[in-house]
Each structure stands twice: as C-alpha cells, then as structure tokens.
C-alpha cells in the first residue's frame, strides 16, 4: 500500500514556519544564564565602588584647629 505522502523528484519538502514568539523564547533560554551572571557582576562592582567611596579619607580641612596652631597676621 503506497504512503499518502509521496516524494516526487524535484519537489522540495515544505518547511515549517517558525513563529517569532518561538524564536524569541529560544533566544531567551540561551541568553538567560549570561544575563543573570552580568546582573550579579554589576551588583558586585557597584557595591565595591560604594565601599571604596565611603572609606576614602576626608580632607583635613574640616578638622578643628588646635589652640597652638593659630595664625597671627602682622
């Protein structure tokens, strides 16, 4: 008994149409680990920069002067 889907010489099989939502979903599945890694790396870098900025010594101009350091102008 012959099969209902016969291939003829010179006839190409029909290609399935790929939906845009399917291709975007596949792209997200592939890129998801990289996105999560980059977000975590950015958080670490931001926290490190905040830590560095907070621990920079303040300028000495704000320190109160001692009694012996008074400037006398003549």
C-alpha positions, 0 to 999 in steps of 0.5 A: 500500500503506497504512503499518502505522502509521496516524494516526487523528484524535484519537489522540495519538502515544505518547511515549517514556519517558525513563529517569532514568539518561538524564536524569541523564547529560544533566544531567551533560554540561551541568553538567560544564564549570561544575563543573570551572571552580568546582573550579579557582576554589576551588583558586585562592582557597584557595591565595591565602588560604594565601599571604596567611596565611603572609606576614602579619607576626608580632607583635613580641612574640616578638622578643628584647629588646635589652640597652638596652631593659630595664625597671627597676621602682622 
